[in-house]
Amino acid sequence: MQDPRIRIFVIIVLSVAAFISLAGAAFAFLYWLCLPGRFRCIRRPAALLFFSMIIVVSVISEYTSGNGFSYFIRMTVILLLALYAYTVYIPGEFFRVSVWLFGKRGFDPGLIAEMSMEALNDLEDDSSNIRIALRQKEVPLGFSTLVPVIGMFVLNQISRAYDQADLLTVRGYTNGGTLCPDFHPGIRDYFSGIVAICILFLAIFPIRDIFILLH
Amino acid sequence: MPLVFEDVSYTRDQFRLTANGIFEEGVHLVSGKVGSGKSTLAFIASGLVRPGTGVVHGNQIRKSLLSMQFPEYHTTGITLQEEVRSWGLDPEEILESTRLSGRGEQDVSVLSRGELKRLHLGCVLSCDADLLVLDEPFSALDCREKRVICRRIAERNHGIVIICTHEQTWLPPVDFIWEMKNGSLVSCGRVPGAITRWSLAPRHIRELVEQGLVPRNISPEAVMEATCRTRE
């Protein structure tokens, strides 16, 4: 999918479909299997962390309310879709989509979204570099190293935020701005969007009900 | 104990790195523009990134160490003392050599980038590693500190030291020069012959070479000697 507007739309629609029902999750998963670069996204270090969190919540949910299995399936599919969206994201896309969607009012939210994505990327790089440093020192990641490591994450983010604020000030930013986004959607983009809407429809109205209605 | 790159290639998005060559014992300078792949090469050389194809081997290299450009990434101690100890070194000795004596109890976060880099390089250069890869060791340092680091690198008399940098003035005496060109590692050979083949050489060295005054090495002292040399 080349057009970021349709890609973001598809991810949101499929996530909603997966959240609504197990059938929606199953269709969304099939859709995810057809996406290019789908397996590249699950190799990210954060994937394991989020997946572990889903497992923990699912186990607790299964023991307390009995919905653990359903929760696990639905949230796993949503996680896969989110990881895919994060992996294929190209810097500047949220900015362009936000301005296209909200006009001038979309400039600041778009800028914030871009800066957030950049911060996430930086966090990923930081964590990878810190793991390398620990490995080189032959120091296991434990409680004694956790405090300085987390401190480093926080201080780096603050330092980058200062730098970014300085940069925006130097460039005369107070609020708002101008951007003329252009998009070039192809046939595949439209087709992907239509399929996603169909999946949402199937998630809302289960297939069984459609056949009952046809009768 | 040579470090051998055999048909190494590494691809990330649009960027492709290729490397072939033997890093013998001594000090190697890998020069190249920003984004040319020096850091990627440093990670591959130290075994922290696996190449897509080809192999990197150094059979007799027992311990390798990579110094990343940003010293914050290496910080695992809260205080300066703890940080030095995490490298398995004596805090008093290191803090004195890095002119941070009496600050051992201070938090690492209060150090400026330059001070932290000084402390970090002090630790790295005191470690007994057969392969030492320094990625941009001169960044965030003032001229005085750059000179100190050059001297300390020159004092190392064993193992392989690979310096990946785009520094143009403060360089230590080296044995070999390499270049990163369009993602490919190119050997210029052994110094001083390599200086004449060094296409990315700093301007002042290039001008000397053009005038037939080839420096014996690339350190400021050697360049100064060549500049003051009387033509025969």
Interface residues (C-beta under 8 A of the other chain):
Chain A: D126 N129 I130 I132 A133 L134 R135 Q136 K137 V139 T145 V147 P148 V149 G151 M152 L155 N156
Chain B: L48 L65 L66 M68 F70 E72 Y73 H74 T75 T76 G77 I78 E82 S86 W87 G88 V108 S109
